Amino acid sequence: MRNGGFAGWRPLFYGSALHGATVGIVGMGQVGRAVAARLRAFEARIIYHDSRPLPADLASHLSAARLGPPGLLATSDVVLVLLPLTAPRPRSKPAGSRP
């Protein structure tokens, strides 16, 4: 450092910028929606995958497009996995079915 050999951390550890990047979000619950809203400031293209589509007005407001996992992974510059770390809920059985 004394001889001027240290150029700083920025080029080494800061990675690529989010401005204009395509960001894929897996899981658009409350956290995913909040992150997507903040990504608008970076003018990032937002694509997402979730078991349920966003309401049309919210998807339009966030400029978010829904894709399947293969398309999301192939298209994204950055992928954020925002899923809860819980066991899946058991599916309810149809009425009249036996255990």
DSSP file (Angstrom, degrees, kcal/mol; ACC not computed):
  #  RESIDUE AA STRUCTURE BP1 BP2  ACC     N-H-->O    O-->H-N    N-H-->O    O-->H-N    TCO  KAPPA ALPHA  PHI   PSI    X-CA   Y-CA   Z-CA
    1    1 A M    >         0   0    0      0, 0.0     3,-1.3     0, 0.0     5,-0.2   0.000 360.0 360.0 360.0 -36.7    0.0    0.0    0.0
    2    2 A R  T 3   +     0   0    0      1,-0.3     0, 0.0     2,-0.1     0, 0.0   0.842 360.0  50.6 -68.2 -30.9    2.8    2.4    0.8
    3    3 A N  T 3  S-     0   0    0      1,-0.0    -1,-0.3     0, 0.0     0, 0.0   0.380 120.3-106.1 -89.7   6.8    4.3    1.9   -2.7
    4    4 A G  S <  S+     0   0    0     -3,-1.3    -2,-0.1     1,-0.0    -1,-0.0   0.647  81.8 128.2  85.0  15.0    1.0    2.6   -4.4
    5    5 A G        +     0   0    0      2,-0.0     2,-0.7     1,-0.0    -3,-0.1   0.612  49.1  86.6 -79.8 -12.2    0.3   -1.0   -5.5
    6    6 A F        +     0   0    0     -5,-0.2     3,-0.1     1,-0.1    -1,-0.0  -0.808  50.1 179.8 -95.0 116.7   -3.2   -1.0   -4.0
    7    7 A A        -     0   0    0     -2,-0.7    -1,-0.1     1,-0.3     2,-0.1   0.488  49.1-101.8 -93.7  -3.8   -5.8    0.3   -6.5
    8    8 A G        -     0   0    0      1,-0.1    -1,-0.3     2,-0.1     4,-0.3  -0.366  30.3 -83.2 106.5 171.6   -8.8   -0.2   -4.2
    9    9 A W  S >> S+     0   0    0      1,-0.1     4,-2.3    -2,-0.1     3,-1.0   0.765 100.2  87.6 -84.7 -28.0  -11.6   -2.7   -3.9
   10   10 A R  H 3> S+     0   0    0      1,-0.3     4,-1.4     2,-0.2     5,-0.2   0.842  91.4  39.7 -50.2 -54.1  -14.0   -1.3   -6.5
   11   11 A P  H 34 S+     0   0    0      0, 0.0    -1,-0.3     0, 0.0     4,-0.2   0.794 120.0  47.6 -68.6 -23.2  -12.7   -3.1   -9.7
   12   12 A L  H <4 S+     0   0    0     -3,-1.0    -2,-0.2    -4,-0.3     3,-0.1   0.899 124.9  17.0 -85.6 -42.3  -12.1   -6.3   -7.8
   13   13 A F  H  < S+     0   0    0     -4,-2.3    -3,-0.2     1,-0.1    -1,-0.1   0.421 100.1  82.7-116.4   0.9  -15.2   -7.0   -5.8
   14   14 A Y     <  -     0   0    0     -4,-1.4    -1,-0.1    -5,-0.4    -4,-0.1   0.606  68.3-166.5 -92.1  -9.1  -18.1   -4.9   -7.1
   15   15 A G        -     0   0    0     -4,-0.2    -1,-0.2    -5,-0.2     2,-0.1  -0.050  40.8 -23.9  63.6-161.5  -19.2   -7.0  -10.1
   16   16 A S        -     0   0    0      1,-0.1     2,-0.1     2,-0.0     0, 0.0  -0.464  68.1-106.8 -87.9 159.4  -21.6   -5.9  -12.8
   17   17 A A        -     0   0    0     -2,-0.1    -1,-0.1     1,-0.1    -2,-0.0  -0.460  10.8-141.9 -82.2 154.3  -24.1   -3.1  -12.5
   18   18 A L    >   +     0   0    0     -2,-0.1     3,-2.3     2,-0.1     2,-0.2   0.638  65.3 116.2 -87.8 -17.0  -27.8   -3.6  -12.3
   19   19 A H  T 3  S-     0   0    0      1,-0.3    24,-0.2    25,-0.1    25,-0.1  -0.364  95.9  -5.7 -59.9 118.1  -28.7   -0.6  -14.4
   20   20 A G  T 3  S+     0   0    0     22,-1.6    -1,-0.3     1,-0.2    24,-0.1   0.463 102.8 136.5  78.2   2.0  -30.4   -2.0  -17.5
   21   21 A A    <   -     0   0    0     -3,-2.3    24,-2.4    21,-0.2     2,-0.7  -0.362  60.4-115.7 -77.6 160.0  -29.8   -5.6  -16.5
   22   22 A T  E     -a   45   0A   0     22,-0.2    55,-3.0    53,-0.1    56,-1.7  -0.889  33.9-164.8 -95.8 117.6  -32.4   -8.4  -16.8
   23   23 A V  E     -ab  46  78A   0     22,-3.2    24,-2.4    -2,-0.7     2,-0.5  -0.914   5.7-156.0-110.4 122.6  -33.2   -9.6  -13.3
   24   24 A G  E     -ab  47  79A   0     54,-3.2    56,-3.2    -2,-0.5     2,-0.5  -0.846   7.1-163.1 -97.2 129.7  -35.0  -12.8  -12.8
   25   25 A I  E     -ab  48  80A   0     22,-2.5    24,-2.3    -2,-0.5     2,-0.8  -0.959   6.5-160.8-116.4 121.1  -36.9  -13.2   -9.5
   26   26 A V  E    S+ab  49  81A   0     54,-3.1    56,-2.8    -2,-0.5    24,-0.2  -0.891  75.8  27.5-100.1 108.7  -38.0  -16.7   -8.4
   27   27 A G        -     0   0    0     22,-2.5    23,-0.2    -2,-0.8    -1,-0.2   0.616  61.9-161.0 103.9 100.0  -40.7  -16.1   -5.8
   28   28 A M        +     0   0    0     24,-0.2    -1,-0.1     4,-0.1    22,-0.1  -0.330  45.8 126.2-109.2  50.5  -42.9  -13.0   -6.1
   29   29 A G  S  > S-     0   0    0     53,-0.4     4,-2.5    -2,-0.2     5,-0.2   0.138  86.3 -59.1 -79.2-153.4  -44.3  -12.9   -2.6
   30   30 A Q  H  > S+     0   0    0      1,-0.2     4,-2.0     2,-0.2     5,-0.1   0.905 140.6  44.8 -61.0 -42.7  -44.0   -9.8   -0.4
   31   31 A V  H  > S+     0   0    0      2,-0.2     4,-2.5     1,-0.2     5,-0.2   0.932 113.0  50.1 -69.1 -45.2  -40.2   -9.8   -0.5
   32   32 A G  H  > S+     0   0    0     50,-0.3     4,-2.4     1,-0.2    -2,-0.2   0.895 111.9  48.3 -59.5 -41.1  -40.0  -10.5   -4.2
   33   33 A R  H  X S+     0   0    0     -4,-2.5     4,-2.2     2,-0.2    -1,-0.2   0.891 111.0  50.4 -66.8 -39.4  -42.5   -7.6   -4.9
   34   34 A A  H  X S+     0   0    0     -4,-2.0     4,-1.7    -5,-0.2    -2,-0.2   0.904 112.1  47.2 -65.8 -41.0  -40.5   -5.2   -2.7
   35   35 A V  H  X S+     0   0    0     -4,-2.5     4,-2.0     2,-0.2    -2,-0.2   0.921 111.0  51.9 -65.6 -43.5  -37.3   -6.1   -4.5
   36   36 A A  H  X S+     0   0    0     -4,-2.4     4,-0.9     1,-0.2    -2,-0.2   0.893 107.5  52.8 -60.1 -40.1  -38.9   -5.7   -7.9
   37   37 A A  H  < S+     0   0    0     -4,-2.2     3,-0.5     1,-0.2     4,-0.4   0.886 110.7  47.1 -63.4 -38.3  -40.2   -2.2   -6.9
   38   38 A R  H >< S+     0   0    0     -4,-1.7     3,-1.1     1,-0.2     4,-0.3   0.815 103.4  62.3 -73.2 -29.9  -36.7   -1.2   -5.9
   39   39 A L  H ><>S+     0   0    0     -4,-2.0     5,-1.5     1,-0.2     3,-1.3   0.724  86.2  75.1 -68.6 -20.1  -35.2   -2.5   -9.1
   40   40 A R  G ><5S+     0   0    0     -4,-0.9     3,-1.5    -3,-0.5    -1,-0.2   0.841  86.8  62.4 -59.5 -31.8  -37.3   -0.1  -11.0
   41   41 A A  G < 5S+     0   0    0     -3,-1.1    -1,-0.3    -4,-0.4    -2,-0.2   0.770 102.9  49.6 -64.9 -24.8  -34.9    2.7   -9.9
   42   42 A F  G < 5S-     0   0    0     -3,-1.3   -22,-1.6    -4,-0.3    -1,-0.3   0.399 110.6-123.6 -91.7   1.7  -32.1    0.8  -11.8
   43   43 A E  T < 5 +     0   0    0     -3,-1.5     2,-0.2    -4,-0.3    -3,-0.2   0.868  53.9 165.9  54.3  38.6  -34.3    0.6  -14.9
   44   44 A A      < -     0   0    0     -5,-1.5     2,-0.5   -24,-0.1   -22,-0.2  -0.572  42.3-118.7 -82.7 146.3  -33.8   -3.2  -14.8
   45   45 A R  E     -a   22   0A   0    -24,-2.4   -22,-3.2    -2,-0.2     2,-0.5  -0.760  33.6-150.1 -82.0 128.3  -35.9   -5.5  -16.9
   46   46 A I  E     +ac  23  64A   0     17,-0.8    19,-1.9    -2,-0.5     2,-0.3  -0.897  22.4 170.2-110.9 123.7  -37.8   -7.7  -14.4
   47   47 A I  E     -ac  24  65A   0    -24,-2.4   -22,-2.5    -2,-0.5     2,-0.3  -0.945  13.2-175.7-123.2 151.5  -38.9  -11.3  -15.2
   48   48 A Y  E     -ac  25  66A   0     17,-2.5    19,-2.7    -2,-0.3     2,-0.4  -0.957  22.6-150.5-145.6 160.5  -40.2  -13.6  -12.6
   49   49 A H  E     +a   26   0A   0    -24,-2.3   -22,-2.5    -2,-0.3     2,-0.3  -0.998  30.1 148.6-131.9 132.0  -41.4  -17.1  -11.9
   50   50 A D        -     0   0    0     -2,-0.4    -2,-0.0   -24,-0.2     4,-0.0  -0.974  55.9-113.5-153.8 157.1  -44.0  -17.9   -9.2
   51   51 A S  S    S+     0   0    0     -2,-0.3    -1,-0.0     1,-0.1     0, 0.0   0.786 107.9  43.2 -65.9 -25.0  -46.7  -20.5   -8.8
   52   52 A R  S    S-     0   0    0     -3,-0.0   -24,-0.2     0, 0.0    -1,-0.1  -0.968  89.5-121.8-121.2 136.7  -49.3  -17.8   -9.1
   53   53 A P        -     0   0    0      0, 0.0     3,-0.1     0, 0.0    -2,-0.0  -0.413  32.9-107.0 -70.7 151.6  -49.2  -14.9  -11.6
   54   54 A L        -     0   0    0      1,-0.1    12,-0.1    -2,-0.1    -4,-0.0  -0.416  45.6 -88.8 -68.5 151.7  -49.2  -11.4  -10.3
   55   55 A P     >  -     0   0    0      0, 0.0     4,-2.7     0, 0.0     3,-0.4  -0.374  41.7-114.9 -57.4 145.3  -52.4   -9.4  -10.8
   56   56 A A  H  > S+     0   0    0      1,-0.2     4,-2.2     2,-0.2     5,-0.2   0.853 114.0  51.5 -56.3 -40.1  -52.3   -7.6  -14.1
   57   57 A D  H  > S+     0   0    0      2,-0.2     4,-2.2     1,-0.2    -1,-0.2   0.887 112.7  45.2 -67.4 -37.1  -52.2   -4.1  -12.7
   58   58 A L  H  > S+     0   0    0     -3,-0.4     4,-2.6     2,-0.2     5,-0.2   0.910 112.1  51.1 -71.3 -42.6  -49.3   -5.0  -10.4
   59   59 A A  H  X>S+     0   0    0     -4,-2.7     5,-2.4     1,-0.2     4,-0.7   0.894 112.8  47.2 -60.2 -39.2  -47.3   -6.7  -13.2
   60   60 A S  H  <5S+     0   0    0     -4,-2.2     3,-0.4    -5,-0.3    -2,-0.2   0.916 110.9  50.7 -67.3 -43.9  -47.9   -3.7  -15.3
   61   61 A H  H  <5S+     0   0    0     -4,-2.2    -2,-0.2     1,-0.2    -1,-0.2   0.889 118.1  38.5 -61.4 -40.1  -46.8   -1.3  -12.5
   62   62 A L  H  <5S-     0   0    0     -4,-2.6    -1,-0.2    -5,-0.1    -2,-0.2   0.544 104.1-130.5 -85.6  -7.9  -43.6   -3.3  -11.9
   63   63 A S  T  <5 +     0   0    0     -4,-0.7   -17,-0.8    -3,-0.4     2,-0.4   0.920  53.4 159.3  53.6  46.1  -43.1   -4.0  -15.7
   64   64 A A  E   < -c   46   0A   0     -5,-2.4     2,-0.4    -6,-0.2   -17,-0.2  -0.843  29.9-158.5-106.4 134.9  -42.6   -7.6  -14.7
   65   65 A A  E     -c   47   0A   0    -19,-1.9   -17,-2.5    -2,-0.4     2,-0.4  -0.917  16.0-130.9-112.2 137.9  -43.1  -10.5  -17.2
   66   66 A R  E     +c   48   0A   0     -2,-0.4     2,-0.3   -19,-0.2   -17,-0.2  -0.747  33.0 168.8 -90.9 129.7  -43.8  -14.1  -16.0
   67   67 A L        -     0   0    0    -19,-2.7   -17,-0.2    -2,-0.4   -20,-0.0  -0.913  35.7-104.6-132.6 160.6  -41.6  -16.8  -17.5
   68   68 A G     >  -     0   0    0     -2,-0.3     4,-2.6   -19,-0.1     5,-0.2  -0.359  46.0 -96.6 -75.3 166.0  -41.1  -20.5  -16.7
   69   69 A P  H  > S+     0   0    0      0, 0.0     4,-2.6     0, 0.0     5,-0.3   0.893 121.8  50.7 -55.6 -45.0  -37.8  -21.6  -15.0
   70   70 A P  H  > S+     0   0    0      0, 0.0     4,-2.0     0, 0.0     5,-0.2   0.931 114.1  44.4 -61.7 -42.3  -35.9  -22.5  -18.2
   71   71 A G  H  > S+     0   0    0      2,-0.2     4,-1.8     1,-0.2     5,-0.2   0.892 113.1  51.3 -66.2 -40.3  -36.7  -19.2  -19.8
   72   72 A L  H  X S+     0   0    0     -4,-2.6     4,-2.0     1,-0.2    -1,-0.2   0.931 112.8  44.9 -62.7 -46.4  -36.0  -17.2  -16.7
   73   73 A L  H  < S+     0   0    0     -4,-2.6    -1,-0.2    -5,-0.2    -2,-0.2   0.867 114.8  48.3 -67.7 -35.5  -32.6  -18.8  -16.3
   74   74 A A  H  < S+     0   0    0     -4,-2.0    -1,-0.2    -5,-0.3    -2,-0.2   0.803 119.2  38.1 -73.4 -28.6  -31.6  -18.5  -19.9
   75   75 A T  H  < S+     0   0    0     -4,-1.8    -2,-0.2    -5,-0.2    -1,-0.2   0.743  94.2  95.7 -96.2 -27.0  -32.6  -14.8  -20.1
   76   76 A S     <  -     0   0    0     -4,-2.0   -53,-0.2    -5,-0.2     3,-0.1  -0.373  48.1-165.6 -77.6 142.8  -31.5  -13.3  -16.8
   77   77 A D  S    S+     0   0    0    -55,-3.0     2,-0.3     1,-0.3   -54,-0.2   0.763  90.5  20.9 -83.6 -33.0  -28.3  -11.5  -16.1
   78   78 A V  E    S-b   23   0A   0    -56,-1.7   -54,-3.2   -60,-0.1     2,-0.5  -0.996  72.5-157.0-135.7 137.7  -28.9  -11.9  -12.4
   79   79 A V  E     -b   24   0A   0     -2,-0.3     2,-0.5   -56,-0.2   -54,-0.2  -0.978   4.2-165.5-119.8 128.0  -31.2  -14.4  -10.6
   80   80 A L  E     -b   25   0A   0    -56,-3.2   -54,-3.1    -2,-0.5     2,-0.7  -0.954   6.7-156.6-111.0 125.1  -32.7  -13.8   -7.2
   81   81 A V  E     +b   26   0A   0     -2,-0.5     2,-0.3   -56,-0.2   -54,-0.2  -0.895  18.6 170.6-103.4 109.7  -34.2  -16.8   -5.3
   82   82 A L        +     0   0    0    -56,-2.8   -53,-0.4    -2,-0.7   -50,-0.3  -0.551  23.5 137.6-121.0  63.9  -36.6  -15.4   -2.8
   83   83 A L        -     0   0    0     -2,-0.3     2,-0.1   -55,-0.1   -56,-0.1  -0.813  56.4-105.4-111.0 148.8  -38.5  -18.4   -1.5
   84   84 A P        -     0   0    0      0, 0.0     2,-1.4     0, 0.0    -2,-0.0  -0.458  24.5-128.7 -71.4 145.3  -39.4  -19.3    2.0
   85   85 A L        +     0   0    0     -2,-0.1     2,-0.3     2,-0.0    -2,-0.0  -0.575  67.6 116.6 -93.4  71.6  -37.4  -22.0    3.7
   86   86 A T  S    S-     0   0    0     -2,-1.4     3,-0.1     3,-0.0    -3,-0.0  -0.909  72.2 -94.1-133.7 160.9  -40.3  -24.1    4.8
   87   87 A A        -     0   0    0     -2,-0.3    -2,-0.0     1,-0.1     2,-0.0  -0.485  52.7 -98.6 -70.9 144.8  -41.6  -27.6    4.1
   88   88 A P        -     0   0    0      0, 0.0    -1,-0.1     0, 0.0     3,-0.0  -0.359  40.6-111.0 -63.4 145.4  -44.2  -27.7    1.4
   89   89 A R        -     0   0    0      1,-0.1     2,-0.1    -3,-0.1     3,-0.0  -0.528  34.1-106.6 -75.3 141.9  -47.7  -27.8    2.6
   90   90 A P        -     0   0    0      0, 0.0     2,-0.2     0, 0.0    -1,-0.1  -0.458  36.8-115.1 -67.4 140.6  -49.6  -31.1    2.0
   91   91 A R        -     0   0    0     -2,-0.1     2,-0.1     1,-0.1     0, 0.0  -0.508  31.1-110.4 -74.9 143.5  -52.2  -30.8   -0.7
   92   92 A S        -     0   0    0     -2,-0.2    -1,-0.1     1,-0.1     3,-0.1  -0.465  32.2-119.0 -73.6 147.3  -55.7  -31.3    0.4
   93   93 A K        -     0   0    0     -2,-0.1     3,-0.1     1,-0.1    -1,-0.1  -0.588  33.2 -97.5 -85.6 146.9  -57.4  -34.4   -0.8
   94   94 A P    >   -     0   0    0      0, 0.0     3,-1.9     0, 0.0    -1,-0.1  -0.288  51.5 -89.0 -60.0 148.3  -60.5  -34.3   -3.0
   95   95 A A  T 3  S+     0   0    0      1,-0.3     3,-0.1    -3,-0.1    -3,-0.0  -0.329 113.5  22.2 -59.4 136.4  -63.8  -34.6   -1.2
   96   96 A G  T 3  S+     0   0    0      1,-0.3    -1,-0.3    -3,-0.1     2,-0.2   0.403  91.3 130.1  87.8  -2.4  -64.9  -38.2   -0.9
   97   97 A S    <   -     0   0    0     -3,-1.9    -1,-0.3     1,-0.1    -4,-0.1  -0.522  55.2-123.4 -84.1 154.7  -61.4  -39.7   -1.3
   98   98 A R              0   0    0     -2,-0.2    -1,-0.1    -3,-0.1    -3,-0.0  -0.656 360.0 360.0 -96.0 152.8  -60.1  -42.3    1.1
   99   99 A P              0   0    0      0, 0.0    -1,-0.1     0, 0.0    -2,-0.0   0.505 360.0 360.0 -66.2 360.0  -56.9  -41.9    3.1
